[in-house]
Amino acid sequence: MAEILKVAASASVAQKTAAPIIDEVRSVIGRWRQFADEAGLMASRRDELDQILNP
């Protein structure tokens, strides 16, 4: 998260603003498989993307 916070700081976004947004995005990415299943994505493609998003 430190690297992302550095990027936020360089864009004049305060850590107290950026940190909750980063946490929310991480949470959503963690539920990728659920969203993919609900959208009807083929299991093979879902798994491929899941490996990229959640290494």
C-alpha positions, 0 to 999 in steps of 0.5 A: 500500500505504501507505493500507492500512497506515494502516488496519492501524495504526488497527486496531492491526495491526503493519506487519510483520504486515499487509505480508505479508498485503497481498502475499498478497492482491495475489498472489491477486487477480493470479491472478483470471482463472485462478480464474475460468476454473477455476470456469467463469465466463463469459469476459465476466463474468470480463473485467469483474471482472478490469478492476475487480480489476486496473485 
